[in-house]
Amino acid sequence: RPVTYVTETVTTPAGRARQAPPAGPAQERAGLPAHTSGFLPRWARSSQSLDQAFVQSSAPSVPSSSALPSTPPADSGASFGWAPARALVHSWHQKLSERYRGYSMVNMIGEGRHGAVFIVQHKDSEKYYACKLLYKRDHEPQALRGEIDMLRRLDHPNIVRLHETNEDSEAVFLLMELCRGGDLFGRISEEGHLPEGTARTLSRQMLQALSYCHANSIAHHDVKPENFLLETEDPGCLTLKLADFGIATSIKPTKLASTTAIESEVRGSIPYMAPERFLRRWDSLAADPRTSGQGLTAGDAWSAGVVLYVMLSGDLPFGEDVSAICSGRPPDFSGKVWRTVSEEARDLVGRLVCPDIERRWTAQQALAHPWLREGAEGTPPPAPGAAPGQGTVGGTGRHQLARAVVQSLRRWRQIPKLRRIAIAAVATRLDGEHPTLRLARAAHDTFNPRHSKWRCEELVHALNDCLCEAMAAPGAPAPGGDGGDAAFASAVGDGPRGAASDEFGAREPSPPTPTLTGLHVRRAVKGVVGRLLRPAEAAEGTLPLGSPRASEPEGDLVSLTEMRCLVESLDGVRDGTVDFTLLVAALLPEEAFSDETRVVEAFGMFDFRGRGGVSADDLSTFMRAAVRTRDASARRFAEMITEFDLNEDGVLDLEEFRAMLQGRSSPSAAAPRGG
């Protein structure tokens, strides 16, 4: 029978009716290969049957509906712009049993009337993922598309990542990053309430995630401890991820009409909902063109304040009493537990849990509160085994981090386009505890001053200021020397690693070099001028890997012009913001590509037709939704393939893809074609 799909694949637009594949019995789904061994989070170890997750529905298919409109990226005049999330998050229209042959079902995490969440393990890579099942009969097509679209375009270290979607006639399956530590509610329940230092660290990440969402015109509407997941099972884990965008809404003016229609009923979790939601004031706020973004996201700020109150005390400020929530009374701090809580923490709770929308602080304002800034600056970098996301890096560690980022960006800028895309594909599937992710999070927390949209210009000036501080410090290495570069090459995987490496993999600093001399400055300026005289080569990433100019040390002296060129390489969409995925990719060390499972996994993303090779047509289809129309020429994609097609058959096979990913093939280093 015809089926209308709500998701769009690389080959099938959303809303197009197709003939459904033959429906198998429910037992066929329940008979999928089961997981029998390996690691399983403690909160997922249960004997629940998986059969409940695969009960087929007899409900009719959802009506056809067009896809949500997307905002075209701003054209900065750059040669090639692409959206990593749109290219690297695949969608499939197949039965679960067909698509998930490569996965083993592990266990059920939770189940409700409208769907279920369970764990799957990839058979080849042995990686674990969370799979969220949503029955289409219980969800509006537009709501399903909205959640998927939001997850796709949110690229933040404190938001759960979507990897791929799968859809059949009954349900949509979201394959997502697995956070093994359970949710924040479980942590609070185990400890009664959290120490103030722990609550401060977690609150900072919670507000950073919300500030980022609000800057991207998204209101979550269901902020509560159950929707913040701890990244690892380590009892000391302090890394949070925001999840469950099921009732989130876009607050962009072009989408407010559809949003207010959905908001006719109050949805969310009562103890954490802002009073205006019960008074139906959000509908009028959304419909009023004079309403600011602050007014439309104020409900999330209230909820964040309630979550902070719960973390510090273990209790709800108003219980589940709607009349108490809407009474206008401030939170009660008279309990015994509040005697040991600082006045600054209580002040922040009061500014967020404020009934007056105009006076209520935003997530971004809260991040500037003295209580949250305490311990966020001037702290040493995280130790190798420590959880990331515990604040910014200060002092010498900040200088080291800036040098490591600049060194990586210089290398990244010279990598050909197709290899950059392949490396980004690898970056999206890194485990949460990978050292490169820790390094990227430290850079994000340190050089993103507003903790919302990460503007390229902000990163340019943050890195520039940091390097200027480093050069002015007593005993700083001379610009143009190789001391700093050698030390920080190991931070990104380009240099030797020894027993004396620090938290970023950098070796112990060499003895202080002499003070800057005129000769040092002249050499540094000469190097900068040389780089600026070859912008076409550096900007387009056409320098062959291993060439002298691609590997020469550059030192700390970087002009603003060069810094802007470097940072622009992290702006995939060309809208003036930094893509966190591309930052992770730029920081990945070369040894990350020696893992064969990563190579095969990345190759499979490009070889989505399963033919054993990637042609220019495959690449064009793969990138179709991710690039601007003027960039999606067949000739451009053919050139990208030809650059690494060593046997000139027009297709990248696995061996050629492996050589490209590992940097072993380039126009200058390739073996004679046809030989």
VEXBA-112924 format. One record per residue (C-alpha): y, x, z; residue in three letters. Coordinates in steps of 0.5 Angstrom, whole numbers, padded with zeros to 4 digits, always signed. Last residue first. Example, Ala and Ser with C-alpha at 12.3 -4.5 7.8 and 13.67 -1.06 7.14 Angstrom:
BEGIN
-0002+0027+0014SER -0009+0025+0016ALA 
//
This chain:
BEGIN
+0004+0101-0028GLY +0007+0094-0030GLY +0013+0096-0026ARG +0014+0103-0024PRO +0013+0103-0016ALA +0019+0100-0012ALA +0024+0105-0008ALA +0030+0104-0012SER +0030+0096-0014PRO +0027+0095-0007SER +0020+0095-0004SER +0018+0097+0003ARG +0023+0093+0007GLY +0018+0090+0012GLN +0020+0083+0009LEU +0020+0085+0002MET +0013+0089+0002ALA +0010+0083+0006ARG +0013+0078+0000PHE +0010+0083-0005GLU +0003+0083-0002GLU +0003+0075-0001LEU +0005+0074-0008ASP +0012+0074-0011LEU +0012+0070-0017VAL +0015+0072-0024GLY +0009+0076-0026ASP +0013+0082-0026GLU +0008+0087-0022ASN +0014+0089-0017LEU +0017+0082-0016ASP +0022+0084-0011PHE +0028+0084-0014GLU +0025+0079-0019THR +0025+0073-0014ILE +0032+0074-0012MET +0034+0074-0020GLU +0030+0068-0021ALA +0034+0064-0015PHE +0041+0066-0018ARG +0038+0064-0026ARG +0036+0057-0023ALA +0043+0056-0021SER +0043+0053-0014ALA +0050+0056-0012ASP +0054+0051-0015ARG +0051+0046-0011THR +0052+0048-0005ARG +0045+0051-0001VAL +0041+0048+0004ALA +0038+0042+0001ALA +0035+0046-0005ARG +0033+0052-0002MET +0025+0050-0002PHE +0026+0047-0009THR +0030+0053-0012SER +0025+0058-0008LEU +0019+0054-0011ASP +0022+0054-0018ASP +0024+0062-0017ALA +0016+0063-0016SER +0013+0064-0009VAL +0005+0065-0009GLY -0001+0063-0006GLY -0001+0056-0009ARG +0000+0053-0003GLY +0005+0048-0005ARG +0010+0050+0001PHE +0009+0058-0001ASP +0016+0059+0002PHE +0014+0057+0009MET +0007+0060+0008GLY +0010+0067+0007PHE +0013+0066+0014ALA +0007+0065+0017GLU +0003+0070+0014VAL +0008+0075+0015VAL +0009+0073+0023ARG +0001+0073+0023THR +0001+0080+0020GLU +0005+0083+0026ASP +0009+0089+0022SER +0015+0085+0021PHE +0017+0086+0029ALA +0017+0093+0028GLU +0023+0093+0024GLU +0027+0091+0030PRO +0030+0084+0030LEU +0038+0084+0031LEU +0040+0081+0025ALA +0035+0075+0025ALA +0037+0073+0032VAL +0044+0073+0030LEU +0042+0069+0024LEU +0039+0064+0028THR +0045+0063+0032PHE +0049+0061+0026ASP +0056+0064+0027VAL +0062+0059+0025THR +0067+0059+0020GLY +0064+0054+0015ASP +0061+0058+0011ARG +0054+0055+0012VAL +0050+0062+0013GLY +0056+0065+0018ASP +0052+0071+0021LEU +0054+0075+0015SER +0061+0073+0016GLU +0061+0078+0022VAL +0060+0084+0018LEU +0066+0083+0013CYS +0070+0081+0019ARG +0069+0087+0023MET +0070+0091+0016GLU +0077+0088+0016THR +0078+0089+0023LEU +0077+0096+0022SER +0071+0099+0026VAL +0071+0106+0030LEU +0065+0106+0034ASP +0061+0111+0030GLY +0059+0110+0023GLU +0052+0113+0022PRO +0049+0114+0015GLU +0043+0109+0014SER +0046+0105+0008ALA +0050+0110+0005ARG +0044+0115+0004PRO +0040+0110+0001SER +0034+0108+0005GLY +0035+0100+0004LEU +0038+0099-0003PRO +0045+0097-0003LEU +0046+0090-0006THR +0048+0086+0001GLY +0053+0083-0003GLU +0059+0085+0002ALA +0057+0092+0002ALA +0056+0093-0005GLU +0063+0090-0007ALA +0066+0092-0001PRO +0066+0100-0004ARG +0073+0102-0002LEU +0073+0099+0005LEU +0067+0103+0007ARG +0070+0110+0004GLY +0077+0108+0008VAL +0073+0107+0014VAL +0069+0114+0014GLY +0076+0117+0012LYS +0079+0114+0018VAL +0073+0117+0023ALA +0074+0124+0020ARG +0081+0124+0021ARG +0080+0121+0028VAL +0075+0126+0030HIS +0079+0132+0027LEU +0086+0130+0031GLY +0082+0130+0037THR +0078+0125+0042LEU +0076+0128+0048THR +0070+0132+0049PRO +0063+0129+0049THR +0060+0126+0055PRO +0053+0128+0056PRO +0048+0124+0053SER +0047+0117+0055PRO +0040+0115+0057GLU +0036+0111+0052ARG +0037+0104+0049ALA +0032+0099+0049GLY +0036+0094+0051PHE +0034+0094+0058GLU +0035+0101+0059ASP +0030+0107+0056SER +0028+0113+0060ALA +0021+0112+0058ALA +0022+0113+0051GLY +0024+0109+0045ARG +0025+0112+0038PRO +0030+0109+0034GLY +0031+0103+0029ASP +0029+0098+0034GLY +0035+0094+0035VAL +0037+0097+0042ALA +0033+0104+0039SER +0039+0105+0034ALA +0044+0104+0040PHE +0043+0111+0043ALA +0043+0114+0036ALA +0049+0110+0034ASP +0053+0112+0040GLY +0051+0120+0039GLY +0052+0120+0032ASP +0059+0122+0032GLY +0064+0118+0027GLY +0068+0116+0033PRO +0067+0121+0039ALA +0063+0119+0045PRO +0067+0116+0051ALA +0068+0121+0057GLY +0073+0117+0060PRO +0074+0110+0057ALA +0079+0108+0051ALA +0073+0108+0046MET +0069+0103+0050ALA +0075+0099+0051GLU +0077+0099+0044CYS +0069+0097+0042LEU +0070+0091+0047CYS +0076+0089+0044ASP +0073+0089+0037ASN +0067+0086+0039LEU +0071+0080+0042ALA +0076+0080+0036HIS +0071+0079+0031VAL +0067+0074+0035LEU +0073+0070+0036GLU +0074+0070+0029GLU +0067+0068+0027CYS +0068+0062+0031ARG +0062+0060+0036TRP +0062+0052+0037LYS +0062+0051+0044SER +0062+0057+0050HIS +0069+0058+0049ARG +0069+0066+0050PRO +0063+0067+0046ASN +0062+0074+0046PHE +0058+0075+0053THR +0054+0069+0053ASP +0052+0070+0046HIS +0051+0077+0046ALA +0046+0076+0052ALA +0043+0071+0048ARG +0042+0075+0042ALA +0039+0081+0047LEU +0034+0076+0050ARG +0032+0073+0043LEU +0031+0080+0041THR +0026+0082+0047PRO +0022+0076+0046HIS +0021+0071+0052GLU +0022+0065+0048GLY +0017+0066+0043ASP +0020+0068+0036LEU +0019+0062+0030ARG +0026+0061+0028THR +0027+0069+0027ALA +0021+0070+0022VAL +0024+0065+0018ALA +0031+0068+0019ALA +0027+0075+0016ILE +0025+0071+0010ALA +0032+0069+0009ILE +0035+0076+0010ARG +0030+0078+0005ARG +0032+0074+0000LEU +0039+0076+0000LYS +0038+0083+0000PRO +0040+0087+0006ILE +0046+0091+0007GLN +0050+0086+0011ARG +0044+0086+0016TRP +0044+0094+0017ARG +0052+0094+0019ARG +0050+0088+0023LEU +0045+0091+0027SER +0050+0097+0029GLN +0055+0092+0031VAL +0051+0088+0035VAL +0048+0094+0039ALA +0055+0097+0040ARG +0058+0091+0043ALA +0051+0091+0047LEU +0053+0098+0050GLN +0060+0096+0051HIS +0058+0090+0055ARG +0053+0094+0059GLY +0058+0099+0061THR +0062+0093+0064GLY +0060+0086+0064GLY +0054+0082+0061VAL +0055+0075+0061THR +0051+0070+0065GLY +0044+0069+0067GLN +0042+0067+0060GLY +0036+0071+0060PRO +0030+0071+0065ALA +0028+0078+0068ALA +0023+0083+0066GLY +0027+0088+0062PRO +0033+0087+0067ALA +0039+0083+0065PRO +0045+0087+0064PRO +0049+0088+0070PRO +0054+0083+0072THR +0062+0084+0071GLY +0063+0077+0069GLU +0058+0070+0070ALA +0057+0072+0078GLY +0063+0067+0079GLU +0065+0064+0073ARG +0061+0057+0075LEU +0065+0057+0082TRP +0072+0059+0079PRO +0071+0053+0074HIS +0072+0055+0066ALA +0065+0052+0065LEU +0068+0045+0067ALA +0073+0045+0062GLN +0068+0046+0057GLN +0064+0041+0059ALA +0070+0036+0060THR +0073+0034+0066TRP +0074+0027+0068ARG +0082+0025+0069ARG +0082+0021+0063GLU +0076+0018+0064ILE +0077+0016+0071ASP +0071+0015+0075PRO +0070+0022+0077CYS +0063+0025+0077VAL +0066+0031+0073LEU +0072+0033+0078ARG +0068+0031+0084GLY +0062+0036+0082VAL +0066+0042+0081LEU +0070+0041+0088ASP +0063+0041+0091ARG +0061+0047+0088ALA +0068+0050+0090GLU +0067+0048+0097GLU +0061+0052+0098SER +0054+0048+0100VAL +0052+0050+0107THR +0054+0044+0110ARG +0052+0040+0104TRP +0045+0039+0106VAL +0047+0036+0113LYS +0050+0030+0109GLY +0057+0028+0109SER +0058+0030+0101PHE +0058+0023+0099ASP +0061+0022+0091PRO +0067+0019+0090PRO +0068+0012+0090ARG +0070+0008+0084GLY +0065+0002+0085SER +0062+0003+0078CYS +0056+0007+0081ILE +0056+0003+0087ALA +0055-0003+0083SER +0050+0000+0079VAL +0046+0001+0085ASP +0040+0006+0082GLU +0042+0012+0088GLY +0050+0013+0088PHE +0050+0021+0089PRO +0043+0022+0088LEU +0039+0026+0092ASP +0036+0033+0092GLY +0042+0036+0095SER +0045+0042+0090LEU +0040+0040+0084MET +0042+0033+0085VAL +0049+0034+0085TYR +0049+0038+0079LEU +0045+0033+0075VAL +0050+0028+0078VAL +0056+0032+0075GLY +0052+0033+0068ALA +0052+0025+0068SER +0059+0025+0069TRP +0060+0030+0063ALA +0055+0026+0058ASP +0059+0020+0059GLY +0066+0023+0058ALA +0063+0025+0051THR +0067+0019+0047LEU +0073+0020+0051GLY +0074+0027+0050GLN +0073+0026+0043GLY +0079+0023+0043SER +0080+0015+0042THR +0086+0013+0038ARG +0081+0010+0032PRO +0079+0005+0037ASP +0071+0003+0036ALA +0068+0008+0040ALA +0072+0007+0046LEU +0071+0000+0045SER +0064+0001+0045ASP +0064+0006+0051TRP +0067+0001+0055ARG +0061-0004+0056ARG +0062-0004+0063LEU +0056-0001+0064PHE +0057+0005+0060ARG +0064+0006+0063GLU +0061+0007+0070PRO +0057+0014+0067ALA +0050+0014+0067MET +0046+0018+0071TYR +0043+0014+0076PRO +0041+0008+0070ILE +0038+0013+0065SER +0040+0011+0058GLY +0041+0005+0054ARG +0046+0000+0055VAL +0045-0005+0049GLU +0050-0006+0044SER +0051+0001+0043GLU +0047+0001+0036ILE +0052-0003+0032ALA +0057+0002+0035THR +0054+0008+0032THR +0054+0005+0025SER +0061+0004+0025ALA +0062+0011+0029LEU +0059+0015+0023LYS +0065+0016+0019THR +0069+0018+0025PRO +0065+0023+0028LYS +0062+0021+0034ILE +0055+0022+0032SER +0050+0019+0037THR +0044+0021+0042ALA +0039+0016+0043ILE +0033+0020+0042GLY +0036+0027+0043PHE +0031+0029+0047ASP +0031+0036+0050ALA +0036+0041+0053LEU +0033+0048+0054LYS +0034+0051+0061LEU +0033+0059+0063THR +0032+0061+0070LEU +0025+0062+0071CYS +0023+0065+0078GLY +0017+0061+0078PRO +0015+0064+0071ASP +0012+0058+0067GLU +0017+0059+0062THR +0023+0056+0058GLU +0025+0051+0063LEU +0026+0044+0060LEU +0032+0040+0061PHE +0031+0032+0059ASN +0028+0030+0066GLU +0034+0033+0070PRO +0038+0028+0067LYS +0043+0027+0061VAL +0041+0021+0057ASP +0048+0020+0052HIS +0047+0026+0048HIS +0054+0026+0045ALA +0055+0029+0038ILE +0061+0031+0035SER +0059+0039+0034ASN +0064+0041+0039ALA +0061+0036+0044HIS +0054+0039+0042CYS +0056+0046+0044TYR +0060+0043+0050SER +0053+0040+0052LEU +0049+0046+0051ALA +0054+0051+0055GLN +0054+0045+0061LEU +0047+0046+0062MET +0047+0053+0061GLN +0052+0054+0067ARG +0049+0049+0071SER +0042+0053+0071LEU +0046+0059+0073THR +0050+0055+0079ARG +0044+0051+0081ALA +0040+0058+0082THR +0046+0061+0086GLY +0047+0055+0090GLU +0040+0055+0092PRO +0036+0049+0089LEU +0034+0042+0093HIS +0027+0039+0095GLY +0024+0045+0092GLU +0018+0042+0088GLU +0022+0036+0087SER +0028+0040+0084ILE +0023+0044+0080ARG +0020+0038+0077GLY +0026+0035+0075PHE +0028+0041+0072LEU +0023+0040+0067ASP +0016+0044+0066GLY +0016+0051+0065GLY +0012+0052+0059ARG +0018+0050+0054CYS +0014+0049+0047LEU +0019+0049+0041GLU +0018+0043+0037MET +0013+0040+0032LEU +0016+0033+0031LEU +0011+0027+0029PHE +0013+0021+0025VAL +0009+0015+0026ALA +0005+0009+0022GLU +0005+0010+0015SER +0005+0018+0015ASP +0010+0023+0017GLU +0011+0030+0019ASN +0017+0034+0022THR +0018+0042+0022GLU +0020+0047+0027HIS +0025+0043+0032LEU +0029+0048+0037ARG +0030+0046+0044VAL +0037+0047+0046ILE +0040+0053+0051ASN +0040+0058+0045PRO +0044+0054+0041HIS +0043+0052+0033ASP +0044+0044+0033LEU +0044+0042+0026ARG +0036+0041+0025ARG +0036+0037+0032LEU +0042+0033+0030MET +0038+0031+0023ASP +0032+0029+0026ILE +0035+0025+0032GLU +0039+0021+0026GLY +0033+0020+0022ARG +0029+0017+0027LEU +0035+0013+0029ALA +0037+0011+0022GLN +0030+0008+0021PRO +0030+0004+0027GLU +0025+0006+0032HIS +0019+0002+0035ASP +0015+0000+0029ARG +0016+0008+0027LYS +0012+0010+0032TYR +0014+0017+0035LEU +0010+0023+0036LEU +0013+0029+0039LYS +0009+0035+0038CYS +0010+0041+0043ALA +0008+0048+0040TYR +0003+0053+0042TYR +0002+0060+0038LYS -0005+0062+0037GLU -0002+0065+0030SER -0008+0063+0026ASP -0010+0057+0029LYS -0003+0054+0031HIS -0004+0051+0038GLN -0002+0044+0039VAL +0001+0040+0046ILE +0002+0033+0046PHE +0008+0028+0047VAL +0007+0021+0046ALA +0010+0015+0043GLY +0014+0008+0044HIS +0011+0005+0049ARG +0010+0012+0053GLY +0006+0018+0053GLU +0006+0025+0057GLY +0004+0032+0056ILE -0003+0030+0052MET -0007+0036+0051ASN -0009+0042+0046VAL -0010+0039+0039MET -0012+0045+0035SER -0007+0046+0029TYR -0009+0049+0022GLY -0012+0042+0019ARG -0005+0039+0022TYR -0003+0037+0015ARG -0009+0033+0013GLU -0011+0030+0020SER -0004+0028+0021LEU -0003+0024+0015LYS +0002+0027+0010GLN +0009+0026+0008HIS +0012+0033+0010TRP +0018+0036+0013SER +0020+0043+0013HIS +0025+0046+0018VAL +0027+0053+0015LEU +0032+0051+0009ALA +0036+0045+0013ARG +0036+0049+0019ALA +0038+0056+0015PRO +0044+0053+0012ALA +0046+0057+0006TRP +0052+0060+0003GLY +0052+0065-0003PHE +0058+0068-0006SER +0064+0067-0001ALA +0070+0063-0003GLY +0070+0060+0004SER +0068+0053+0002ASP +0067+0049+0008ALA +0060+0046+0009PRO +0059+0039+0006PRO +0058+0033+0012THR +0052+0030+0011SER +0051+0022+0010PRO +0045+0019+0014LEU +0039+0018+0009ALA +0039+0011+0006SER +0034+0005+0008SER +0028+0002+0006SER +0025-0003+0011PRO +0020+0000+0016VAL +0012-0001+0014SER +0009-0006+0017PRO +0005-0006+0024ALA -0002-0005+0024SER -0001+0001+0028SER -0006+0007+0029GLN -0008+0010+0036VAL -0007+0017+0035PHE -0004+0019+0042ALA -0009+0015+0046GLN -0015+0019+0043ASP -0012+0025+0047LEU -0016+0023+0053SER -0013+0026+0060GLN -0016+0031+0063SER -0010+0035+0066SER -0007+0042+0065ARG +0000+0040+0062ALA +0004+0042+0068TRP +0000+0048+0069ARG +0002+0051+0062PRO -0004+0052+0058LEU -0006+0059+0056PHE -0013+0060+0052GLY -0019+0056+0051SER -0022+0050+0048THR -0017+0046+0044HIS -0020+0040+0040ALA -0021+0040+0033PRO -0019+0033+0030LEU -0024+0027+0032GLY -0019+0023+0035ALA -0016+0022+0028ARG -0022+0020+0025GLU -0024+0016+0030GLN -0018+0012+0029ALA -0021+0010+0022PRO -0018+0013+0016GLY -0012+0010+0012ALA -0012+0012+0004PRO -0006+0016+0003PRO +0000+0011+0002ALA +0003+0010-0005GLN +0011+0012-0005ARG +0017+0008-0003ALA +0023+0013-0003ARG +0027+0012+0003GLY +0028+0020+0004ALA +0028+0024-0002PRO +0021+0027-0004THR +0020+0034-0006THR +0023+0039+0000VAL +0021+0033+0004THR +0026+0027+0007GLU +0024+0023+0013THR +0025+0016+0013VAL +0019+0014+0009TYR +0018+0008+0006THR +0010+0006+0005VAL +0007+0002-0001PRO +0000+0000+0000ARG 
//
